[in-house]
Every structure is written in structure tokens, then in C-alpha cells.
């Protein structure tokens, strides 16, 4: 078995290195550049950097071309991660949306959802959060209590989520709520909702870390509205949708950990 990168992969590596040499300033590669930046300043710089990546064709490496991606292979994605790590390029501000939500929408989303979510996400026009954990539902996620009651053509959402990455910068959140009866199984009656965080019924509160940063937050929903068109995977199918989404998370994490290891050692 030949485990070497292909000629196509190496061509891609050279193309990416050339672009990084032109587009990524040397000072942004240094840790000292980021030390005096506030959370908001760092976030905005990284967001603009990623928009430039998308414009240059270096975002969505594995995404199909019809969704604005590169249509690349897993080995091209590995090359991409290795080169970005070696260059100390800024990390993504939208990992949950790009790596987890987008492929799930590609597989399960309606045509309207695909149109409204995928390309704006690639350009970082919309920042997504993941609202899974609750104060009483972490490792036992199926114990979640947040409820969404159908009223007309929208769900009225009430409850709390915690340990939400990017809560203070999020525009929208994909979250799980109980929309129906469990029927004897705590995994039943759950739906995956796509909720606008900029409405008055959603409040994000920062969780301060020892460093002073607020990478995580808690999110409160008080009569927040979610149109029925914003249910991903169908009503009552939230658990299966979440398991598919988390399968993308595990694969993405494995590649990321490998490239970080190579960068360090």
C-alpha cells in the first residue's frame, strides 16, 4: 500500500504554500500579535481572514463544488490542515458551522435550507453555535429538558443551554429541544432546531475563563421563535440528526489532532 501523498496532493500543497506566503502577514503568524487583542478584535481579524480564504478558493476543501467548495479529497484536506498549522495561520471562527452543521445540511437539509445556510456559512457571513448541553444534560444528552411548543407555523422555544462555544458571537444556533412526547424512550420526541440568536427571546451570557476570555457561554430561550421550516432532519428526528452531526465532529477532530501533533513534534 502506497501511503505517500499523490502528485495532485503535492500540487495543491505548492499552490496553498504560495498563497499563504502572499496572503498571510508575518506578524499574524506570531503569538505576540494576538496577545494584546481583545476577544472581539481577535474574532473580527480571524473572520476577515477566513473570508479572504473563501474568496481565494481555500475554504470548504472537502465541500462539493456546487456548494462553493473545492471538491477535494480527504488527503487534500490533510495537506491543507498541515500547511495551515505549519504557517501558524489563524484558526477558524466558525468550526461548528463549517465542520459539523454544513455536511449535515448537505445530507438532510431541505433545498431551502441548503440555499440559505451553506454558501453564507462558507463565507463566514453567519456564525453558528451548537446548543446541546444543558445544566442537567451533558454526557447524558438525551436527558435534555428544553421544550419547543408548536404554535401556528413556528415553535415557541423555552429553556437553557450551557457550554456553548461562540455564544457571544453567534448569529444562529443549531440546538435540540423536545417537540413531542417521548413515548417511553428519552431519545424520542426531540427535534433539531435552527434558531436565530438575534431575536429578543434569546439571551447569551459569557462564561469567563481564568484567562479572561469567554470562549463559552450560556444561552437562555424565553418564548423564542423558530419557524417550522427551520427544523433540520424533520420533526422528532433530532436524535438521529445529532448522531449524524457528531459523526462529522469525530472525524474532523481526528484530523485536527493529527496535524497539531505534527506541528508540535
FITOR-579769 format. One line per 2 residues: number of its first residue (from 1); their letters; for each residue x, y, z of N, C-alpha, C. Coordinates in nm, 4 decimals. Example, Ala and Ser with C-alpha at 12.3 -4.5 7.8 and 13.67 -1.06 7.14 Angstrom:
2
1	AS	1.3190,-0.5690,0.7800,1.2300,-0.4500,0.7800,1.3200,-0.3300,0.7800; 1.2850,-0.2250,0.7080,1.3670,-0.1060,0.7140,1.2900,0.0030,0.7870
***
This chain:
265
1	XX	0.0843,-0.1195,0.0000,0.0000,0.0000,0.0000,0.0883,0.1252,0.0000; 0.0614,0.2164,-0.0915,0.1385,0.3404,-0.1025,0.0697,0.4479,-0.0191
3	XX	0.1338,0.4898,0.0894,0.0751,0.5877,0.1799,0.1266,0.7289,0.1544; 0.2019,0.7471,0.0477,0.2518,0.8804,0.0154,0.1404,0.9657,-0.0451
5	XX	0.1572,1.0979,-0.0325,0.0623,1.1881,-0.0956,0.0779,1.1803,-0.2471; -0.0338,1.1967,-0.3174,-0.0327,1.1873,-0.4632,0.0272,1.3138,-0.5244
7	XX	0.0540,1.3080,-0.6545,0.1036,1.4261,-0.7259,0.0026,1.5400,-0.7167; -0.1253,1.5060,-0.7246,-0.2292,1.6082,-0.7131,-0.2254,1.6745,-0.5757
9	XX	-0.2047,1.5942,-0.4711,-0.1946,1.6496,-0.3363,-0.0754,1.7441,-0.3253; 0.0376,1.7049,-0.3817,0.1579,1.7876,-0.3728,0.1434,1.9151,-0.4555
11	XX	0.0725,1.9079,-0.5681,0.0432,2.0292,-0.6455,-0.0412,2.1248,-0.5620; -0.1389,2.0686,-0.4935,-0.2236,2.1503,-0.4068,-0.1408,2.2117,-0.2934
13	XX	-0.0488,2.1349,-0.2369,0.0369,2.1861,-0.1303,0.1167,2.3085,-0.1781; 0.1750,2.2978,-0.2969,0.2541,2.4093,-0.3505,0.1667,2.5313,-0.3760
15	XX	0.0478,2.5080,-0.4295,-0.0446,2.6195,-0.4545,-0.0822,2.6889,-0.3242; -0.1121,2.6101,-0.2218,-0.1511,2.6662,-0.0932,-0.0348,2.7402,-0.0276
17	XX	0.0852,2.6831,-0.0326,0.2020,2.7490,0.0266,0.2289,2.8833,-0.0402; 0.2157,2.8861,-0.1718,0.2370,3.0115,-0.2447,0.1369,3.1165,-0.2007
19	XX	0.0118,3.0767,-0.1905,-0.0913,3.1723,-0.1487,-0.0680,3.2192,-0.0057; -0.0342,3.1282,0.0844,-0.0075,3.1668,0.2229,0.1086,3.2652,0.2308
21	XX	0.2106,3.2435,0.1501,0.3249,3.3341,0.1502,0.2875,3.4748,0.1080; 0.1846,3.4862,0.0239,0.1404,3.6170,-0.0240,0.0328,3.6792,0.0643
23	XX	-0.0542,3.5959,0.1214,-0.1742,3.6474,0.1882,-0.1629,3.6589,0.3393; -0.0757,3.5805,0.4022,-0.0686,3.5783,0.5484,0.0512,3.6594,0.5966
25	XX	0.0278,3.7786,0.6533,0.1387,3.8616,0.7022,0.2193,3.7894,0.8098; 0.3474,3.8188,0.8146,0.4342,3.7517,0.9104,0.3919,3.7787,1.0539
27	XX	0.3479,3.9010,1.0838,0.3126,3.9312,1.2231,0.1931,3.8499,1.2702; 0.1014,3.8154,1.1796,-0.0143,3.7348,1.2179,0.0236,3.5899,1.2475
29	XX	0.1435,3.5505,1.2097,0.1905,3.4149,1.2367,0.2508,3.4022,1.3770; 0.2716,3.5170,1.4431,0.3376,3.5184,1.5732,0.2354,3.5287,1.6858
31	XX	0.2623,3.4573,1.7960,0.1732,3.4628,1.9115,0.1649,3.6033,1.9695; 0.2747,3.6787,1.9598,0.2767,3.8138,2.0165,0.1733,3.9053,1.9517
33	XX	0.1388,3.8764,1.8268,0.0391,3.9587,1.7571,-0.0964,3.9520,1.8256; -0.1284,3.8358,1.8836,-0.2615,3.8123,1.9371,-0.2738,3.8452,2.0856
35	XX	-0.1610,3.8629,2.1541,-0.1657,3.8746,2.3000,-0.2412,3.9982,2.3480; -0.2268,4.1092,2.2765,-0.2908,4.2321,2.3221,-0.4268,4.2565,2.2567
37	XX	-0.4783,4.1565,2.1859,-0.6079,4.1697,2.1197,-0.7197,4.1248,2.2132; -0.8286,4.1997,2.2145,-0.9462,4.1560,2.2886,-1.0121,4.0402,2.2146
39	XX	-1.1065,3.9741,2.2825,-1.1805,3.8656,2.2168,-1.2459,3.9147,2.0885; -1.3087,4.0309,2.0964,-1.3805,4.0840,1.9808,-1.2847,4.1194,1.8675
41	XX	-1.1699,4.1800,1.9019,-1.0724,4.2161,1.7988,-1.0163,4.0919,1.7305; -0.9797,3.9932,1.8102,-0.9270,3.8685,1.7546,-1.0296,3.8011,1.6654
43	XX	-1.1534,3.8000,1.7112,-1.2598,3.7351,1.6350,-1.2769,3.8024,1.4994; -1.2783,3.9360,1.4979,-1.3015,4.0077,1.3735,-1.1866,3.9884,1.2754
45	XX	-1.0626,3.9881,1.3243,-0.9470,3.9655,1.2368,-0.9541,3.8267,1.1740; -0.9848,3.7286,1.2554,-0.9931,3.5912,1.2054,-1.1091,3.5751,1.1079
47	XX	-1.2180,3.6448,1.1346,-1.3338,3.6361,1.0446,-1.2987,3.6935,0.9069; -1.2285,3.8061,0.9046,-1.1878,3.8667,0.7783,-1.0866,3.7785,0.7052
49	XX	-0.9982,3.7154,0.7811,-0.9006,3.6239,0.7214,-0.9715,3.5086,0.6512; -1.0720,3.4545,0.7159,-1.1433,3.3411,0.6572,-1.2239,3.3809,0.5352
51	XX	-1.2767,3.5026,0.5351,-1.3477,3.5496,0.4164,-1.2521,3.5560,0.2978; -1.1273,3.5980,0.3252,-1.0261,3.6003,0.2197,-0.9919,3.4613,0.1701
53	XX	-0.9866,3.3645,0.2622,-0.9616,3.2254,0.2217,-1.0704,3.1766,0.1271; -1.1954,3.2066,0.1611,-1.3072,3.1616,0.0778,-1.2998,3.2240,-0.0610
55	XX	-1.2656,3.3521,-0.0658,-1.2574,3.4214,-0.1943,-1.1465,3.3629,-0.2815; -1.0387,3.3181,-0.2164,-0.9252,3.2623,-0.2900,-0.9429,3.1148,-0.3240
57	XX	-1.0503,3.0536,-0.2756,-1.0756,2.9131,-0.3063,-1.0119,2.8155,-0.2107; -0.9770,2.8638,-0.0901,-0.9155,2.7759,0.0091,-1.0043,2.7570,0.1314
59	XX	-1.1330,2.7525,0.1094,-1.2285,2.7195,0.2154,-1.3180,2.6073,0.1637; -1.3682,2.5259,0.2564,-1.4532,2.4149,0.2142,-1.3798,2.3174,0.1242
61	XX	-1.2611,2.2741,0.1664,-1.1781,2.1872,0.0814,-1.2527,2.0601,0.0409; -1.3276,2.0020,0.1336,-1.3999,1.8774,0.1058,-1.5405,1.9007,0.0513
63	XX	-1.5851,2.0248,0.0518,-1.7222,2.0514,0.0077,-1.7358,2.0331,-0.1431; -1.8516,1.9829,-0.1886,-1.8770,1.9749,-0.3326,-1.8742,2.1135,-0.3970
65	XX	-1.8341,2.1192,-0.5219,-1.8219,2.2479,-0.5898,-1.9560,2.3195,-0.6020; -2.0658,2.2445,-0.6092,-2.1963,2.3110,-0.6222,-2.2335,2.3910,-0.4986
67	XX	-2.1668,2.3640,-0.3873,-2.1904,2.4404,-0.2651,-2.0811,2.5437,-0.2407; -1.9979,2.5674,-0.3402,-1.8926,2.6668,-0.3261,-1.7612,2.6116,-0.2761
69	XX	-1.7526,2.4799,-0.2578,-1.6312,2.4184,-0.2057,-1.5306,2.3842,-0.3133; -1.4239,2.3216,-0.2707,-1.3140,2.2866,-0.3603,-1.3359,2.1516,-0.4274
71	XX	-1.4199,2.0674,-0.3673,-1.4412,1.9339,-0.4219,-1.3202,1.8447,-0.4065; -1.2440,1.8666,-0.2979,-1.1200,1.7936,-0.2777,-1.1386,1.6585,-0.2112
73	XX	-1.0261,1.5928,-0.1875,-1.0236,1.4600,-0.1266,-0.9824,1.4711,0.0201; -1.0036,1.3649,0.0985,-0.9576,1.3677,0.2383,-0.8075,1.3927,0.2514
75	XX	-0.7274,1.3422,0.1579,-0.5835,1.3674,0.1672,-0.5508,1.5136,0.1374; -0.6273,1.5772,0.0496,-0.6093,1.7207,0.0272,-0.6434,1.7988,0.1532
77	XX	-0.7476,1.7549,0.2234,-0.7833,1.8213,0.3491,-0.6723,1.8035,0.4525; -0.6100,1.6859,0.4556,-0.4983,1.6641,0.5472,-0.3816,1.7562,0.5127
79	XX	-0.3518,1.7698,0.3833,-0.2464,1.8615,0.3391,-0.2802,2.0041,0.3802; -0.4046,2.0425,0.3593,-0.4498,2.1770,0.3968,-0.4276,2.2021,0.5458
81	XX	-0.4711,2.1096,0.6297,-0.4560,2.1263,0.7742,-0.3085,2.1332,0.8135; -0.2257,2.0508,0.7528,-0.0829,2.0506,0.7843,-0.0175,2.1829,0.7468
83	XX	-0.0509,2.2357,0.6313,0.0109,2.3602,0.5859,-0.0384,2.4798,0.6668; -0.1659,2.4808,0.7016,-0.2180,2.5891,0.7848,-0.1527,2.5873,0.9225
85	XX	-0.1344,2.4681,0.9783,-0.0705,2.4568,1.1093,0.0761,2.4984,1.1016; 0.1458,2.4563,0.9975,0.2873,2.4897,0.9828,0.3087,2.6398,0.9664
87	XX	0.2120,2.7080,0.9050,0.2218,2.8523,0.8834,0.1704,2.9331,1.0022; 0.1218,2.8644,1.1053,0.0596,2.9328,1.2198,-0.0533,3.0249,1.1743
89	XX	-0.1302,2.9784,1.0786,-0.2430,3.0570,1.0289,-0.3511,3.0667,1.1360; -0.4286,3.1756,1.1372,-0.5358,3.1905,1.2360,-0.6355,3.0753,1.2287
91	XX	-0.6847,3.0357,1.3435,-0.7836,2.9282,1.3489,-0.9210,2.9798,1.3091; -1.0078,2.8883,1.2725,-1.1407,2.9255,1.2255,-1.2272,2.9833,1.3364
93	XX	-1.3131,3.0776,1.3006,-1.4092,3.1322,1.3965,-1.5423,3.0585,1.3889; -1.5556,2.9701,1.2910,-1.6853,2.9073,1.2660,-1.6733,2.7553,1.2548
95	XX	-1.5990,2.6903,1.3459,-1.5743,2.5466,1.3284,-1.6999,2.4622,1.3363; -1.7931,2.5011,1.4237,-1.9138,2.4208,1.4410,-2.0005,2.4249,1.3161
97	XX	-2.0082,2.5411,1.2547,-2.0865,2.5524,1.1331,-2.0216,2.4844,1.0145; -1.8910,2.5086,0.9967,-1.8211,2.4575,0.8794,-1.8028,2.3065,0.8820
99	XX	-1.7632,2.2530,0.9978,-1.7262,2.1114,1.0043,-1.8412,2.0186,1.0393; -1.9403,2.0693,1.1137,-2.0463,1.9819,1.1647,-2.1822,2.0103,1.1004
101	XX	-2.2238,2.1374,1.1036,-2.3569,2.1698,1.0519,-2.3638,2.1564,0.9000; -2.2671,2.2134,0.8299,-2.2746,2.2159,0.6834,-2.2894,2.0773,0.6212
103	XX	-2.2046,1.9791,0.6560,-2.2236,1.8469,0.5942,-2.3552,1.7812,0.6326; -2.4062,1.8134,0.7518,-2.5360,1.7590,0.7927,-2.6477,1.8179,0.7079
105	XX	-2.6403,1.9482,0.6818,-2.7394,2.0135,0.5961,-2.7306,1.9584,0.4545; -2.6102,1.9338,0.4059,-2.5948,1.8770,0.2718,-2.6659,1.7429,0.2601
107	XX	-2.6660,1.6648,0.3677,-2.7253,1.5314,0.3638,-2.8736,1.5311,0.3974; -2.9157,1.6149,0.4917,-3.0527,1.6066,0.5425,-3.1373,1.7307,0.5171
109	XX	-3.0749,1.8405,0.4809,-3.1480,1.9660,0.4706,-3.2416,1.9726,0.3514; -3.3433,2.0572,0.3633,-3.4299,2.0866,0.2501,-3.3527,2.1727,0.1508
111	XX	-3.4055,2.1862,0.0309,-3.3384,2.2697,-0.0684,-3.3299,2.4140,-0.0201; -3.4331,2.4603,0.0484,-3.4318,2.5960,0.1033,-3.3217,2.6109,0.2082
113	XX	-3.3082,2.5117,0.2958,-3.2042,2.5169,0.3979,-3.0655,2.5145,0.3354; -3.0462,2.4319,0.2352,-2.9158,2.4268,0.1681,-2.8814,2.5624,0.1076
115	XX	-2.9782,2.6252,0.0451,-2.9545,2.7545,-0.0190,-2.9238,2.8632,0.0838; -2.9979,2.8628,0.1937,-2.9860,2.9708,0.2917,-2.8672,2.9544,0.3862
117	XX	-2.8184,2.8321,0.4030,-2.7174,2.8068,0.5065,-2.5773,2.7888,0.4503; -2.5608,2.7089,0.3454,-2.4279,2.6571,0.3129,-2.3319,2.7631,0.2593
119	XX	-2.3673,2.8331,0.1524,-2.2726,2.9296,0.0960,-2.2479,3.0488,0.1888; -2.3503,3.1063,0.2537,-2.3215,3.2124,0.3513,-2.2307,3.1655,0.4639
121	XX	-2.2439,3.0386,0.5018,-2.1589,2.9837,0.6069,-2.0140,2.9763,0.5596; -1.9934,2.9342,0.4377,-1.8579,2.9228,0.3834,-1.7887,3.0586,0.3813
123	XX	-1.8645,3.1641,0.3552,-1.8079,3.2992,0.3508,-1.8034,3.3641,0.4896; -1.8449,3.2911,0.5924,-1.8482,3.3413,0.7297,-1.9395,3.4624,0.7461
125	XX	-2.0440,3.4676,0.6670,-2.1433,3.5729,0.6831,-2.2344,3.5446,0.8017; -2.2451,3.4170,0.8400,-2.3287,3.3752,0.9535,-2.2442,3.2857,1.0432
127	XX	-2.2353,3.3222,1.1724,-2.1615,3.2424,1.2700,-2.2607,3.1538,1.3446; -2.2297,3.0235,1.3493,-2.3198,2.9262,1.4110,-2.2650,2.8749,1.5435
129	XX	-2.3555,2.8540,1.6383,-2.3250,2.7906,1.7662,-2.3963,2.6558,1.7738; -2.3477,2.5721,1.8641,-2.4110,2.4423,1.8890,-2.4721,2.4432,2.0278
131	XX	-2.6037,2.4256,2.0370,-2.6729,2.4268,2.1655,-2.7195,2.2879,2.2044; -2.6302,2.2084,2.2605,-2.6652,2.0729,2.3023,-2.6716,2.0616,2.4548
133	XX	-2.5599,2.0866,2.5231,-2.5521,2.0656,2.6680,-2.6464,2.1580,2.7444; -2.7013,2.1041,2.8523,-2.7845,2.1797,2.9453,-2.7284,2.1592,3.0859
135	XX	-2.7701,2.2416,3.1829,-2.7204,2.2222,3.3199,-2.7411,2.0805,3.3720; -2.8482,2.0140,3.3279,-2.8744,1.8774,3.3743,-2.8612,1.7731,3.2663
137	XX	-2.8014,1.8114,3.1535,-2.7874,1.7174,3.0407,-2.6578,1.7476,2.9676; -2.5519,1.6775,3.0074,-2.4230,1.6931,2.9424,-2.3845,1.5648,2.8736
139	XX	-2.3188,1.4754,2.9478,-2.2838,1.3451,2.8907,-2.4084,1.2624,2.8611; -2.5138,1.2838,2.9394,-2.6427,1.2178,2.9127,-2.7315,1.3156,2.8372
141	XX	-2.6969,1.3383,2.7119,-2.7635,1.4418,2.6336,-2.9125,1.4170,2.6170; -2.9537,1.2905,2.6141,-3.0956,1.2587,2.5940,-3.1818,1.3011,2.7120
143	XX	-3.1187,1.3465,2.8212,-3.1941,1.3960,2.9365,-3.2316,1.5432,2.9213; -3.2088,1.6004,2.8046,-3.2356,1.7427,2.7841,-3.3817,1.7770,2.8126
145	XX	-3.4029,1.8998,2.8613,-3.5360,1.9430,2.9032,-3.5909,2.0607,2.8229; -3.5103,2.1269,2.7417,-3.5602,2.2422,2.6680,-3.6779,2.2002,2.5802
147	XX	-3.7819,2.2819,2.5805,-3.9055,2.2481,2.5098,-3.9325,2.3475,2.3978; -3.9974,2.2970,2.2939,-4.0418,2.3799,2.1827,-4.1854,2.3402,2.1496
149	XX	-4.2770,2.4327,2.1711,-4.4198,2.4059,2.1502,-4.4650,2.4654,2.0177; -4.5299,2.3830,1.9357,-4.5762,2.4287,1.8055,-4.6966,2.5200,1.8212
151	XX	-4.6850,2.6407,1.7679,-4.7945,2.7367,1.7655,-4.8007,2.7973,1.6260; -4.8997,2.7544,1.5488,-4.9103,2.8004,1.4113,-4.7977,2.7453,1.3266
153	XX	-4.7236,2.8343,1.2609,-4.6144,2.7898,1.1739,-4.4775,2.8091,1.2385; -4.4752,2.8217,1.3722,-4.3484,2.8364,1.4440,-4.3504,2.7568,1.5735
155	XX	-4.2313,2.7220,1.6207,-4.2161,2.6645,1.7542,-4.1810,2.7770,1.8513; -4.2385,2.7693,1.9702,-4.2043,2.8625,2.0774,-4.1092,2.7883,2.1713
157	XX	-3.9871,2.8389,2.1826,-3.8786,2.7663,2.2487,-3.8496,2.8270,2.3855; -3.8416,2.7404,2.4872,-3.8094,2.7846,2.6227,-3.7117,2.6864,2.6869
159	XX	-3.6062,2.7404,2.7460,-3.5087,2.6556,2.8140,-3.3721,2.7199,2.8163; -3.2720,2.6422,2.8562,-3.1359,2.6926,2.8721,-3.0349,2.5935,2.8158
161	XX	-2.9316,2.6470,2.7519,-2.8164,2.5686,2.7082,-2.6912,2.6261,2.7732; -2.5895,2.5413,2.7902,-2.4673,2.5852,2.8574,-2.3448,2.5268,2.7863
163	XX	-2.2279,2.5874,2.8119,-2.1027,2.5490,2.7460,-2.1150,2.5611,2.5944; -2.1757,2.6700,2.5516,-2.1989,2.6951,2.4097,-2.0809,2.7720,2.3514
165	XX	-2.0045,2.7080,2.2643,-1.8904,2.7736,2.2002,-1.9386,2.8863,2.1099; -1.8690,3.0017,2.1173,-1.9001,3.1188,2.0345,-2.0354,3.1802,2.0671
167	XX	-2.0860,3.1559,2.1873,-2.2186,3.2080,2.2223,-2.2264,3.3596,2.2082; -2.1175,3.4291,2.2401,-2.1203,3.5751,2.2389,-2.1054,3.6327,2.0981
169	XX	-2.0678,3.5511,2.0028,-2.0522,3.5980,1.8654,-2.1532,3.5347,1.7696; -2.2323,3.4425,1.8197,-2.3198,3.3657,1.7324,-2.4333,3.4462,1.6719
171	XX	-2.4604,3.4188,1.5457,-2.5778,3.4746,1.4783,-2.6948,3.3774,1.4852; -2.6633,3.2472,1.4734,-2.7659,3.1435,1.4794,-2.7118,3.0252,1.5587
173	XX	-2.8027,2.9393,1.6020,-2.7639,2.8240,1.6825,-2.8430,2.7021,1.6371; -2.7722,2.5900,1.6176,-2.8448,2.4645,1.5949,-2.8539,2.3954,1.7299
175	XX	-2.9755,2.3641,1.7695,-2.9992,2.3196,1.9059,-3.1047,2.2107,1.9091; -3.1095,2.1392,2.0205,-3.2035,2.0287,2.0362,-3.3064,2.0631,2.1422
177	XX	-3.4318,2.0329,2.1116,-3.5403,2.0603,2.2053,-3.6459,1.9517,2.1928; -3.7246,1.9385,2.2976,-3.8348,1.8417,2.2957,-3.9559,1.9060,2.2294
179	XX	-3.9963,1.8461,2.1176,-4.1111,1.8968,2.0427,-4.2299,1.8027,2.0493; -4.2122,1.6875,2.1147,-4.3211,1.5900,2.1240,-4.3017,1.4982,2.2417
181	XX	-4.3929,1.4045,2.2577,-4.3861,1.3090,2.3681,-4.2752,1.2067,2.3432; -4.2164,1.1595,2.4518,-4.1059,1.0647,2.4403,-4.1537,0.9245,2.4050
183	XX	-4.2783,0.8909,2.4401,-4.3306,0.7582,2.4094,-4.2551,0.6469,2.4780; -4.2014,0.6759,2.5952,-4.1287,0.5742,2.6702,-3.9801,0.5694,2.6424
185	XX	-3.9328,0.6410,2.5404,-3.7903,0.6467,2.5089,-3.7439,0.7912,2.5171; -3.6425,0.8174,2.5982,-3.5968,0.9556,2.6147,-3.5294,1.0097,2.4884
187	XX	-3.4991,0.9223,2.3925,-3.4396,0.9672,2.2671,-3.5460,1.0124,2.1667; -3.6718,0.9834,2.1951,-3.7809,1.0201,2.1038,-3.8345,1.1590,2.1380
189	XX	-3.9068,1.2180,2.0431,-3.9705,1.3471,2.0669,-3.8758,1.4646,2.0674; -3.7547,1.4464,2.0140,-3.6538,1.5529,2.0095,-3.6370,1.5994,1.8651
191	XX	-3.6242,1.7306,1.8470,-3.6022,1.7851,1.7129,-3.4804,1.8769,1.7133; -3.4149,1.8859,1.5977,-3.3018,1.9766,1.5794,-3.3547,2.1066,1.5195
193	XX	-3.3418,2.2153,1.5947,-3.3945,2.3444,1.5534,-3.2813,2.4392,1.5153; -3.3060,2.5220,1.4158,-3.2109,2.6239,1.3707,-3.2685,2.7592,1.4106
195	XX	-3.2134,2.8173,1.5167,-3.2754,2.9331,1.5813,-3.1911,3.0586,1.5610; -3.2592,3.1681,1.5278,-3.1959,3.2994,1.5148,-3.1629,3.3526,1.6541
197	XX	-3.0340,3.3788,1.6814,-2.9932,3.4264,1.8130,-3.0093,3.5766,1.8288; -3.0413,3.6474,1.7231,-3.0509,3.7925,1.7301,-3.1914,3.8407,1.7663
199	XX	-3.2823,3.7489,1.7953,-3.4171,3.7882,1.8355,-3.4210,3.8160,1.9852; -3.5249,3.8859,2.0279,-3.5341,3.9285,2.1679,-3.5523,3.8116,2.2638
201	XX	-3.6000,3.6981,2.2170,-3.6234,3.5840,2.3048,-3.5009,3.4989,2.3321; -3.3849,3.5403,2.2806,-3.2608,3.4654,2.3026,-3.1584,3.5571,2.3690
203	XX	-3.1024,3.5110,2.4806,-3.0007,3.5884,2.5519,-2.8772,3.5018,2.5756; -2.7624,3.5504,2.5309,-2.6351,3.4810,2.5527,-2.5580,3.5507,2.6638
205	XX	-2.5053,3.4711,2.7566,-2.4275,3.5244,2.8685,-2.2904,3.4577,2.8684; -2.1831,3.5365,2.8839,-2.0481,3.4785,2.8776,-2.0129,3.3983,3.0016
207	XX	-1.9328,3.2949,2.9826,-1.8712,3.2205,3.0920,-1.7228,3.2553,3.0909; -1.6793,3.3327,3.1882,-1.5421,3.3815,3.1923,-1.4449,3.2706,3.2309
209	XX	-1.3373,3.2594,3.1553,-1.2311,3.1645,3.1858,-1.1229,3.2332,3.2696; -1.0293,3.1558,3.3222,-0.9215,3.2116,3.4039,-0.8392,3.3141,3.3272
211	XX	-0.8321,3.2980,3.1963,-0.7550,3.3901,3.1127,-0.8281,3.5212,3.0877; -0.9556,3.5266,3.1253,-1.0375,3.6433,3.0973,-1.1173,3.6309,2.9692
213	XX	-1.0849,3.5299,2.8893,-1.1581,3.5077,2.7643,-1.2934,3.4431,2.7929; -1.3812,3.4493,2.6951,-1.5153,3.3900,2.7075,-1.5441,3.3060,2.5841
215	XX	-1.4705,3.1968,2.5712,-1.4907,3.1076,2.4572,-1.6274,3.0413,2.4628; -1.6772,3.0195,2.5853,-1.8052,2.9528,2.6055,-1.9059,3.0492,2.6679
217	XX	-2.0320,3.0122,2.6577,-2.1374,3.0917,2.7187,-2.2574,3.0050,2.7499; -2.3549,3.0653,2.8128,-2.4836,3.0000,2.8333,-2.5878,3.0785,2.7558
219	XX	-2.6869,3.0095,2.7060,-2.7882,3.0717,2.6209,-2.9253,3.0417,2.6783; -3.0034,3.1484,2.6986,-3.1392,3.1363,2.7521,-3.2401,3.1634,2.6414
221	XX	-3.3413,3.0789,2.6336,-3.4501,3.0926,2.5370,-3.5786,3.1211,2.6140; -3.6399,3.2346,2.5862,-3.7640,3.2727,2.6527,-3.8663,3.3094,2.5462
223	XX	-3.9549,3.2157,2.5159,-4.0541,3.2350,2.4091,-3.9872,3.2734,2.2767; -3.8712,3.2162,2.2516,-3.8030,3.2391,2.1237,-3.8775,3.1654,2.0129
225	XX	-3.8737,3.2206,1.8937,-3.9479,3.1627,1.7818,-3.8540,3.0920,1.6841; -3.8996,2.9767,1.6370,-3.8281,2.9006,1.5347,-3.9303,2.8521,1.4322
227	XX	-3.9288,2.9062,1.3100,-4.0243,2.8617,1.2080,-4.0130,2.7115,1.1822; -4.1228,2.6510,1.1437,-4.1220,2.5068,1.1158,-4.0290,2.4719,0.9994
229	XX	-4.0012,2.5703,0.9134,-3.9086,2.5472,0.8023,-3.7638,2.5361,0.8500; -3.7409,2.5690,0.9786,-3.6055,2.5669,1.0339,-3.5824,2.4465,1.1245
231	XX	-3.6508,2.3371,1.0966,-3.6253,2.2095,1.1640,-3.5366,2.1266,1.0719; -3.4212,2.0844,1.1209,-3.3270,2.0087,1.0387,-3.3460,1.8591,1.0608
233	XX	-3.3734,1.7863,0.9526,-3.3892,1.6414,0.9619,-3.5304,1.5955,0.9914; -3.6238,1.6888,1.0072,-3.7628,1.6532,1.0323,-3.7977,1.6501,1.1800
235	XX	-3.9229,1.6832,1.2097,-3.9689,1.6849,1.3489,-3.9586,1.5451,1.4103; -3.9076,1.5409,1.5324,-3.8961,1.4155,1.6049,-3.7742,1.3325,1.5695
237	XX	-3.6961,1.3789,1.4713,-3.5770,1.3048,1.4283,-3.4478,1.3674,1.4804; -3.4595,1.4465,1.5858,-3.3438,1.5210,1.6345,-3.2295,1.4350,1.6830
239	XX	-3.2617,1.3219,1.7474,-3.1541,1.2383,1.7996,-3.0709,1.1784,1.6858; -3.1378,1.1255,1.5846,-3.0655,1.0690,1.4699,-2.9869,1.1778,1.3967
241	XX	-3.0451,1.2971,1.3858,-2.9754,1.4087,1.3215,-2.8502,1.4459,1.3991; -2.8623,1.4492,1.5319,-2.7472,1.4828,1.6161,-2.6370,1.3786,1.6047
243	XX	-2.6742,1.2516,1.5969,-2.5729,1.1468,1.5849,-2.4975,1.1581,1.4521; -2.5686,1.1931,1.3449,-2.5013,1.2149,1.2172,-2.4064,1.3331,1.2285
245	XX	-2.4541,1.4428,1.2851,-2.3718,1.5623,1.3005,-2.2464,1.5330,1.3823; -2.2615,1.4596,1.4912,-2.1472,1.4294,1.5771,-2.0485,1.3346,1.5103
247	XX	-2.0948,1.2560,1.4139,-2.0010,1.1705,1.3404,-1.9047,1.2554,1.2587; -1.9517,1.3686,1.2059,-1.8626,1.4608,1.1354,-1.7656,1.5255,1.2334
249	XX	-1.8128,1.5532,1.3547,-1.7257,1.6128,1.4564,-1.6095,1.5209,1.4894; -1.6371,1.3927,1.5074,-1.5316,1.2992,1.5448,-1.4249,1.2888,1.4350
251	XX	-1.4689,1.2810,1.3106,-1.3724,1.2718,1.2014,-1.2890,1.3976,1.1885; -1.3533,1.5131,1.2013,-1.2813,1.6395,1.1924,-1.1809,1.6536,1.3050
253	XX	-1.2190,1.6127,1.4255,-1.1294,1.6239,1.5405,-1.0063,1.5370,1.5225; -1.0237,1.4179,1.4665,-0.9103,1.3269,1.4493,-0.8053,1.3866,1.3563
255	XX	-0.8490,1.4432,1.2439,-0.7539,1.5040,1.1503,-0.6862,1.6242,1.2144; -0.7652,1.7066,1.2858,-0.7085,1.8240,1.3502,-0.6048,1.7891,1.4549
257	XX	-0.6308,1.6861,1.5345,-0.5358,1.6452,1.6373,-0.4072,1.5923,1.5746; -0.4209,1.5196,1.4643,-0.3020,1.4679,1.3963,-0.2130,1.5817,1.3469
259	XX	-0.2727,1.6831,1.2840,-0.1919,1.7924,1.2304,-0.1307,1.8759,1.3415; -0.2008,1.8925,1.4526,-0.1425,1.9642,1.5659,-0.0238,1.8872,1.6225
261	XX	-0.0339,1.7557,1.6265,0.0770,1.6727,1.6739,0.1985,1.6904,1.5831; 0.1755,1.6881,1.4518,0.2864,1.7048,1.3575,0.3492,1.8429,1.3721
263	XX	0.2657,1.9432,1.3983,0.3165,2.0795,1.4150,0.4079,2.0892,1.5369; 0.3701,2.0225,1.6472,0.4454,2.0303,1.7720,0.5711,1.9452,1.7692
265	X	0.5662,1.8308,1.7010,0.6761,1.7349,1.7110,0.7456,1.7106,1.5772
***
